Amino acid sequence: MIEPILRDSIIYATSLVLITVGITLTYMTSRVPNFAQGTFVTVGMYVALTMGRLYTVSPYAASILGFFVSGFLSYLMYQLVISPQLARNAPITSLIMTTIAIDTLFTGILNIYADYIQLTFKVISRAFLLTDLDFAVGGEPGVFIVSPVLAIALIVGLHLILSRTRFGVAMRAAVANPGLASVLGVNVRFVYSISWFMAGGLAGVAGAFYTLWFQGSPDAAFSLLISAFSGSVLGGLFSIYGAFFGGYFVGLTEILGTTLAANIVGPWITAYRPAIPLALIAITLLLIPRGITSIGWRRRT
């Protein structure tokens, strides 16, 4: 049997990786720090809740629907709000405030939806868990097996897309020099749109998986967003591989570090768990502002 704290940390870190990769995707393409990414995580949570409790659909099947619903909402956000601002050369502060405003709007809508399904269908829609809908393998929850496998498949799949497909070449060109890529015939806006769709979709899957082990609620993704940004900053903001490592590092450090501190100084320290990702952001920006992928590892060996 796996130690419970290790199981918790791996499941948490894997959900974080899916969010972190999405944040990195949107930033490396359109240069927009998307603070509404947590919204799409919460949408995934409620897609899983709705399909699982009202239609007895497996959360794993519901995560596929969550991918498309969250991805479509992210796509609309880019097309209707972000892209027009980018076309007008809006300052970064304006773009950040826009994503925060969208997040606030969707949080309100999700709160209304949570109240609606609870009053109408008598379904617990706040601080809810879907652990009873999961399966078990050798005494371990299915999400403990499926989520890491999915994360590994994700990074391998993205690597193949970026290195072996024409779309991957176009994406790398759009990231490196969007003006030149456009001149050479790359539809930069299309590349950005797909990136936002994928980022939202991954967040939706993360939300569906998260509720298989942790509590979901309309505002559950706020703390996840802080940790996900920490992983993205640690990974370098311009590297999918860095986001993968950063997400796992922050997730494991956050839970294992809090547990270790609680064993040393007392359980009261757990209230300060959000300080860990914030401290990691500060340390990264002070020591390696471009993230771990900017370190010349080969020169150091």
FIROBA-446702 format. One record per residue: z, y, x of N, C-alpha, C in turn; residue in one letter. Coordinates in pm, whole numbers, padded with zeros to 5 digits, always signed. Layout:
BEGIN
ZYXZYXZYXA...
! end
This chain:
BEGIN
+00000-00119+00084+00000+00000+00000+00000+00125+00088M-00074+00225+00046-00082+00351+00118+00041+00435+00086I+00092+00506+00186+00203+00597+00163+00162+00701+00057E+00247+00726-00044+00210+00820-00151+00168+00957-00101P+00238+01010+00000+00206+01143+00049+00069+01144+00115I+00034+01035+00184-00098+01026+00247-00206+01015+00140L-00180+00939+00034-00274+00927-00076-00296+01063-00142R-00185+01134-00167-00197+01267-00229-00281+01360-00142D-00255+01359-00013-00323+01453+00076-00472+01423+00087S-00509+01295+00088-00651+01260+00099-00726+01296-00028I-00667+01267-00144-00731+01301-00271-00745+01453-00283I-00639+01525-00248-00642+01671-00255-00746+01728-00159Y-00745+01679-00035-00836+01731+00066-00981+01704+00030A-01008+01590-00032-01146+01559-00070-01196+01653-00179T-01112+01682-00278-01151+01780-00379-01176+01915-00315S-01092+01948-00216-01107+02076-00147-01239+02083-00072L-01280+01973-00012-01406+01970+00063-01524+02004-00026V-01526+01949-00147-01637+01976-00239-01646+02125-00273L-01531+02189-00287-01528+02332-00318-01568+02413-00194I-01516+02374-00080-01542+02445+00045-01690+02443+00082T-01752+02327+00066-01896+02317+00094-01975+02410+00002V-01933+02419-00125-02000+02510-00218-01987+02655-00178G-01867+02696-00138-01845+02834-00093-01933+02864+00028I-01940+02769+00119-02022+02788+00239-02170+02797+00203T-02215+02715+00110-02356+02718+00068-02396+02855+00016L-02315+02912-00071-02350+03043-00130-02340+03154-00027T-02244+03142+00065-02230+03249+00164-02340+03243+00269Y-02372+03125+00316-02472+03115+00423-02612+03151+00375M-02637+03142+00244-02768+03180+00192-02772+03326+00148T-02683+03363+00057-02690+03498-00001-02590+03595+00056S-02500+03548+00147-02398+03634+00210-02300+03690+00108R-02271+03613+00004-02178+03657-00100-02055+03567-00099V-01936+03623-00072-01813+03544-00086-01784+03525-00236P-01804+03406-00286-01797+03382-00430-01655+03349-00474N-01584+03450-00522-01448+03429-00570-01445+03371-00711F-01560+03350-00769-01567+03283-00899-01585+03133-00885A-01585+03083-00762-01605+02939-00741-01496+02858-00810Q-01375+02913-00817-01267+02844-00886-01295+02824-01033G-01372+02915-01093-01409+02902-01233-01485+02773-01258T-01576+02740-01169-01659+02622-01188-01579+02494-01166F-01474+02502-01083-01381+02390-01070-01311+02366-01204V-01264+02475-01265-01192+02463-01392-01284+02414-01503T-01408+02457-01500-01505+02406-01599-01518+02255-01586V-01526+02206-01462-01532+02062-01440-01410+01990-01494G-01293+02051-01478-01171+01993-01531-01179+01975-01682M-01228+02078-01751-01230+02073-01897-01347+01992-01952Y-01452+01979-01874-01558+01885-01914-01502+01743-01910V-01428+01710-01804-01367+01577-01792-01265+01555-01903A-01184+01657-01932-01084+01644-02039-01151+01622-02173L-01251+01700-02204-01320+01690-02333-01388+01555-02349T-01463+01515-02249-01535+01388-02259-01440+01269-02257M-01332+01281-02180-01239+01170-02169-01151+01151-02291G-01097+01260-02342-01003+01251-02455-01072+01248-02592R-01182+01318-02604-01247+01325-02736-01354+01218-02754L-01418+01176-02645-01530+01081-02657-01509+00955-02573Y-01390+00939-02515-01354+00821-02435-01458+00789-02328T-01512+00892-02266-01607+00875-02157-01531+00874-02025V-01568+00786-01934-01503+00779-01804-01512+00914-01732S-01404+00956-01666-01410+01082-01590-01518+01082-01482P-01553+00965-01432-01658+00958-01330-01794+00989-01392Y-01817+00937-01512-01940+00972-01584-01936+01119-01626A-01817+01165-01666-01803+01305-01707-01825+01400-01589A-01796+01353-01467-01817+01438-01350-01964+01471-01329S-02052+01379-01373-02196+01406-01363-02234+01521-01456I-02180+01514-01579-02203+01624-01673-02139+01752-01620L-02020+01740-01561-01954+01857-01504-02037+01921-01394G-02105+01837-01317-02193+01889-01211-02301+01978-01271F-02366+01932-01376-02477+02009-01434-02428+02131-01511F-02316+02117-01582-02264+02232-01658-02219+02342-01562V-02136+02305-01465-02088+02405-01368-02203+02460-01284S-02296+02371-01245-02411+02415-01167-02496+02515-01244G-02517+02488-01372-02598+02578-01455-02530+02714-01470F-02398+02714-01490-02325+02840-01503-02333+02920-01372L-02322+02850-01260-02334+02918-01130-02475+02974-01111S-02574+02896-01153-02714+02941-01146-02735+03068-01229Y-02682+03067-01351-02693+03186-01437-02624+03306-01376L-02509+03281-01317-02435+03389-01252-02520+03453-01143M-02585+03370-01063-02669+03425-00956-02788+03500-01013Y-02858+03439-01108-02981+03499-01161-02955+03629-01237Q-02849+03632-01317-02827+03746-01407-02742+03856-01345L-02657+03821-01249-02562+03919-01198-02578+03944-01048V-02576+03837-00969-02574+03853-00823-02710+03896-00769I-02816+03828-00811-02949+03859-00758-02991+04004-00784S-02971+04058-00906-03007+04200-00926-02930+04294-00834P-02805+04261-00806-02727+04347-00716-02777+04335-00572Q-02814+04215-00533-02869+04198-00399-03000+04275-00385L-03079+04276-00492-03207+04347-00488-03186+04498-00472A-03072+04546-00519-03040+04689-00506-02958+04718-00380R-02944+04617-00294-02866+04632-00171-02724+04677-00200N-02662+04616-00300-02524+04649-00335-02431+04617-00219A-02329+04699-00197-02235+04672-00087-02154+04546-00113P-02102+04488-00006-02029+04363-00017-01906+04376-00107I-01844+04494-00104-01726+04514-00190-01763+04504-00337T-01879+04557-00372-01925+04550-00511-01951+04405-00552S-02011+04328-00464-02039+04187-00493-01909+04107-00508L-01813+04134-00422-01684+04065-00431-01615+04097-00563I-01612+04225-00599-01548+04265-00725-01620+04203-00845M-01751+04189-00834-01827+04126-00943-01786+03981-00961T-01775+03906-00850-01735+03766-00863-01594+03752-00916T-01505+03845-00877-01367+03842-00929-01367+03871-01079I-01450+03966-01121-01459+03999-01264-01511+03880-01345A-01611+03811-01292-01665+03694-01361-01560+03584-01369I-01484+03566-01263-01377+03467-01264-01274+03500-01370D-01237+03627-01380-01139+03670-01481-01191+03646-01622T-01319+03676-01643-01381+03655-01774-01378+03508-01813L-01420+03421-01723-01425+03279-01754-01285+03220-01769F-01187+03271-01695-01050+03223-01712-01001+03250-01853T-01034+03369-01905-00998+03400-02042-01066+03308-02142G-01194+03282-02121-01268+03193-02211-01211+03052-02207I-01177+03004-02088-01121+02870-02074-00982+02860-02137L-00905+02967-02132-00775+02968-02200-00793+02957-02351N-00893+03027-02403-00922+03019-02547-00965+02877-02583I-01050+02818-02499-01098+02682-02526-00983+02581-02519Y-00892+02600-02422-00776+02511-02412-00692+02516-02538A-00669+02637-02590-00593+02650-02714-00667+02587-02831D-00798+02603-02834-00878+02551-02945-00870+02398-02953Y-00893+02329-02842-00894+02183-02849-00753+02128-02871I-00653+02203-02826-00517+02156-02850-00479+02169-02997Q-00515+02280-03059-00483+02302-03199-00570+02218-03292L-00696+02199-03255-00790+02129-03343-00780+01978-03329T-00773+01931-03206-00778+01786-03182-00645+01728-03135F-00541+01814-03126-00408+01769-03082-00413+01703-02944K-00492+01761-02857-00506+01712-02720-00428+01803-02626V-00350+01745-02538-00279+01825-02439-00382+01889-02346I-00388+02019-02346-00495+02088-02273-00443+02178-02162S-00313+02177-02139-00254+02253-02030-00161+02160-01951R-00166+02170-01821-00090+02078-01735-00120+01933-01773A-00248+01903-01789-00288+01770-01832-00329+01683-01714F-00321+01553-01734-00362+01454-01635-00452+01351-01701L-00546+01299-01623-00635+01194-01674-00618+01065-01593L-00500+01047-01536-00476+00928-01452-00490+00799-01531T-00460+00803-01660-00469+00682-01741-00613+00639-01765D-00709+00727-01738-00851+00695-01756-00915+00641-01628L-00837+00637-01521-00890+00589-01393-00876+00436-01385D-00944+00377-01290-00930+00233-01264-00852+00215-01134F-00820+00092-01101-00743+00063-00980-00814-00041-00895A-00799-00026-00763-00856-00121-00667-00746-00160-00569V-00700-00284-00576-00594-00328-00486-00466-00249-00501G-00438-00204-00621-00317-00126-00645-00331+00021-00617G-00448+00063-00571-00473+00204-00543-00562+00264-00651E-00541+00392-00687-00625+00455-00789-00770+00465-00743P-00861+00454-00838-01003+00459-00805-01045+00587-00737G-00982+00698-00776-01021+00827-00717-00991+00830-00568V-00892+00754-00524-00859+00747-00382-00971+00682-00302F-01046+00593-00368-01157+00526-00303-01287+00604-00322I-01311+00647-00446-01439+00708-00480-01456+00845-00417V-01353+00928-00420-01369+01066-00373-01402+01076-00224S-01335+01003-00133-01377+01011+00007-01518+00959+00030P-01554+00850-00041-01689+00795-00027-01791+00900-00072V-01761+00968-00183-01851+01073-00232-01863+01186-00131L-01752+01226-00070-01755+01335+00027-01842+01299+00148A-01828+01175+00196-01909+01131+00309-02056+01125+00270I-02083+01072+00148-02221+01066+00100-02279+01207+00086A-02195+01301+00047-02239+01440+00032-02284+01498+00165L-02202+01483+00267-02236+01543+00396-02358+01475+00456I-02371+01344+00438-02489+01272+00488-02613+01317+00411V-02600+01328+00277-02712+01370+00195-02758+01511+00229G-02663+01603+00247-02700+01740+00283-02765+01745+00420L-02715+01664+00512-02776+01658+00645-02922+01613+00636H-02947+01510+00555-03083+01461+00540-03173+01564+00472L-03118+01632+00372-03197+01735+00303-03232+01848+00398I-03134+01893+00476-03157+02007+00564-03247+01973+00682L-03247+01846+00724-03321+01810+00845-03451+01734+00819S-03465+01675+00699-03580+01588+00676-03671+01631+00562R-03638+01737+00491-03720+01775+00376-03776+01917+00393T-03883+01945+00322-03943+02078+00326-03847+02182+00268R-03774+02142+00164-03677+02236+00108-03569+02270+00209F-03525+02169+00285-03425+02194+00388-03474+02290+00494G-03599+02274+00535-03659+02366+00632-03664+02507+00574V-03704+02516+00446-03711+02646+00381-03573+02709+00371A-03470+02628+00342-03335+02681+00332-03287+02733+00467M-03311+02656+00572-03269+02700+00705-03342+02827+00747R-03469+02838+00709-03545+02959+00741-03490+03079+00663A-03457+03056+00536-03403+03164+00453-03267+03210+00503A-03189+03117+00558-03059+03152+00613-03075+03231+00743V-03165+03185+00829-03182+03247+00961-03243+03386+00951A-03349+03400+00871-03418+03528+00860-03491+03534+00727N-03424+03580+00620-03486+03579+00487-03613+03662+00478P-03620+03774+00551-03739+03858+00547-03860+03787+00605G-03843+03728+00721-03953+03656+00785-03990+03532+00704L-03888+03463+00650-03916+03343+00568-03999+03379+00447A-03970+03494+00387-04046+03538+00269-04191+03568+00306S-04211+03630+00422-04346+03660+00468-04425+03532+00491V-04357+03428+00538-04422+03301+00567-04442+03214+00443L-04407+03266+00327-04434+03195+00204-04317+03122+00142G-04198+03136+00198-04079+03072+00142-04028+03155+00024V-04005+03089-00088-03950+03156-00205-03799+03165-00186N-03757+03275-00124-03617+03290-00087-03526+03290-00209V-03568+03355-00316-03483+03360-00435-03465+03221-00494R-03570+03140-00490-03559+03003-00541-03461+02923-00456F-03468+02939-00325-03376+02869-00235-03232+02909-00264V-03210+03038-00282-03076+03086-00314-03028+03031-00448Y-03119+03028-00545-03082+02978-00679-03037+02833-00673S-03111+02750-00598-03074+02610-00585-02940+02597-00513I-02918+02681-00414-02791+02677-00341-02674+02708-00433S-02690+02809-00518-02584+02843-00612-02564+02732-00716W-02672+02672-00760-02660+02561-00854-02583+02445-00791F-02618+02409-00669-02550+02300-00601-02403+02332-00577M-02375+02457-00540-02237+02497-00514-02152+02486-00640A-02206+02536-00752-02133+02525-00878-02116+02381-00921G-02220+02301-00901-02214+02161-00938-02108+02085-00861G-02100+02108-00731-01998+02042-00648-01858+02082-00693L-01841+02208-00730-01711+02254-00781-01675+02182-00911A-01775+02161-00997-01750+02089-01121-01705+01946-01098G-01768+01879-01002-01728+01742-00967-01586+01742-00910V-01556+01840-00826-01422+01851-00769-01318+01865-00879A-01348+01947-00981-01254+01965-01091-01231+01838-01169G-01338+01762-01196-01325+01636-01269-01241+01536-01193A-01264+01525-01062-01187+01432-00979-01042+01477-00964F-01022+01606-00955-00888+01660-00934-00792+01617-01045Y-00841+01618-01169-00753+01585-01283-00719+01437-01291T-00783+01355-01209-00748+01214-01205-00619+01189-01128L-00571+01291-01059-00448+01273-00982-00354+01393-00989W-00410+01513-01011-00329+01633-01019-00349+01701-01155F-00256+01788-01190-00260+01853-01321-00370+01957-01328Q-00439+01958-01442-00541+02059-01467-00493+02160-01568G-00538+02282-01556-00505+02390-01649-00606+02503-01627S-00611+02601-01717-00710+02708-01702-00698+02787-01572P-00579+02792-01514-00562+02868-01390-00531+02780-01270D-00555+02649-01283-00522+02557-01175-00606+02580-01050A-00725+02633-01068-00817+02645-00954-00787+02766-00866A-00695+02853-00907-00669+02974-00826-00615+02936-00689F-00512+02849-00687-00455+02808-00558-00556+02725-00479S-00639+02648-00547-00743+02572-00479-00843+02665-00411L-00872+02777-00475-00971+02870-00419-00923+02929-00287L-00795+02962-00279-00740+03015-00154-00756+02913-00042I-00721+02789-00073-00730+02683+00028-00876+02657+00066S-00966+02662-00034-01107+02637-00007-01166+02746+00082A-01129+02871+00059-01177+02979+00145-01123+02962+00286F-01000+02914+00296-00943+02889+00427-01024+02784+00502S-01061+02676+00432-01144+02573+00495-01281+02624+00533G-01339+02709+00449-01471+02763+00478-01467+02858+00597S-01364+02942+00604-01349+03033+00718-01326+02954+00846V-01240+02853+00839-01214+02768+00956-01342+02699+01001L-01425+02657+00906-01549+02589+00940-01658+02680+00991G-01642+02811+00969-01738+02905+01025-01828+02975+00926G-01819+02944+00796-01895+03010+00689-02046+02990+00695L-02097+02940+00806-02241+02919+00819-02275+02775+00854F-02181+02686+00836-02204+02547+00873-02150+02454+00764S-02238+02370+00709-02196+02270+00612-02101+02170+00678I-02130+02134+00802-02046+02038+00873-01909+02101+00901Y-01909+02228+00935-01782+02297+00957-01701+02304+00829G-01768+02325+00715-01699+02330+00586-01636+02195+00554A-01707+02088+00588-01655+01953+00565-01527+01932+00645F-01532+01963+00774-01414+01947+00858-01303+02042+00815F-01338+02169+00790-01239+02268+00753-01167+02233+00625G-01241+02183+00525-01179+02145+00399-01079+02033+00416G-01117+01933+00493-01024+01822+00517-00904+01867+00599Y-00928+01948+00701-00817+01993+00786-00716+02074+00705F-00765+02169+00627-00674+02252+00547-00601+02168+00443V-00674+02081+00373-00612+01999+00270-00503+01908+00324G-00532+01839+00433-00434+01749+00494-00316+01828+00551L-00346+01940+00617-00240+02021+00676-00149+02079+00569T-00209+02120+00459-00132+02184+00353-00027+02090+00295E-00065+01967+00262+00029+01874+00200+00119+01808+00304I+00059+01756+00410+00140+01690+00512+00232+01789+00584L+00181+01910+00609+00262+02011+00673+00379+02055+00587G+00355+02072+00457+00463+02109+00365+00568+02000+00357T+00523+01875+00353+00616+01763+00347+00702+01755+00472T+00638+01772+00588+00711+01769+00714+00814+01882+00720L+00773+02002+00677+00865+02116+00677+00981+02094+00581A+00952+02032+00465+01058+02003+00368+01159+01904+00422A+01111+01808+00499+01203+01710+00559+01290+01772+00667N+01240+01877+00731+01314+01939+00840+01411+02045+00790I+01362+02137+00703+01446+02252+00663+01495+02245+00519V+01437+02154+00438+01482+02142+00300+01368+02160+00202G+01386+02109+00078+01280+02114-00022+01242+02253-00069P+01328+02352-00042+01297+02488-00086+01170+02542-00022W+01132+02486+00092+01016+02536+00165+00885+02506+00092I+00886+02411-00001+00762+02374-00072+00706+02490-00154T+00793+02584-00193+00746+02701-00269+00654+02788-00186A+00659+02772-00054+00577+02855+00036+00454+02780+00085Y+00416+02675+00014+00298+02598+00052+00171+02683+00062R+00147+02781-00030+00026+02863-00018+00018+02942+00113P+00131+02955+00183+00128+03030+00309+00049+02956+00417A+00036+02825+00404-00034+02748+00507-00182+02785+00514I-00258+02779+00403-00399+02820+00413-00416+02966+00450P-00325+03053+00404-00334+03195+00441-00310+03212+00590L-00214+03137+00644-00188+03145+00788-00307+03093+00868A-00371+02988+00818-00487+02933+00887-00604+03033+00887L-00620+03107+00778-00724+03211+00774-00695+03317+00880I-00569+03362+00885-00532+03467+00980-00551+03420+01124A-00507+03298+01153-00520+03245+01290-00667+03230+01328I-00747+03180+01234-00890+03160+01263-00958+03294+01291T-00933+03394+01207-00998+03524+01225-00953+03593+01353L-00829+03567+01396-00780+03629+01519-00833+03559+01644L-00839+03426+01641-00874+03351+01761-01020+03309+01767L-01073+03261+01656-01213+03216+01653-01278+03268+01524I-01307+03398+01519-01357+03459+01395-01483+03396+01338P-01560+03328+01421-01680+03259+01372-01655+03113+01340R-01531+03071+01344-01496+02935+01306-01510+02834+01418G-01470+02712+01388-01467+02608+01490-01607+02570+01538I-01708+02591+01453-01844+02553+01495-01900+02649+01600T-01833+02761+01622-01880+02855+01725-01826+02821+01863S-01733+02724+01871-01676+02686+01999-01775+02599+02076I-01795+02629+02201-01886+02550+02283-01819+02422+02332G-01812+02323+02243-01738+02200+02275-01800+02128+02395W-01931+02127+02405-01995+02056+02515-01960+02116+02650R-01947+02250+02651-01913+02316+02777-01769+02290+02818R-01686+02247+02720-01546+02223+02748-01518+02079+02791R-01621+01993+02782-01602+01853+02819-01657+01825+02958T
! end
